[in-house]
């Protein structure tokens, strides 16, 4: 079960990062803020469950 959860978190993180990049490219400031929050939330969830995900320090805070 843990492997499936780990895989799902990684997939959701990748999708959120892609959506964040699109929002930035489109100049969608609300989207940028929403996806930054989504990424930070996924990273917190992973940490809570002992899953290490590669990320930038600012992603933990939901900021640029």
Buried (B, 14 or more C-beta within 10 A) or exposed (E): EEEEEBEEBBEBBEEBBEBBEEBBEEEBEEBBBBBBBBBBEBBEBBEEEEBEBEBEEEBEEBEE
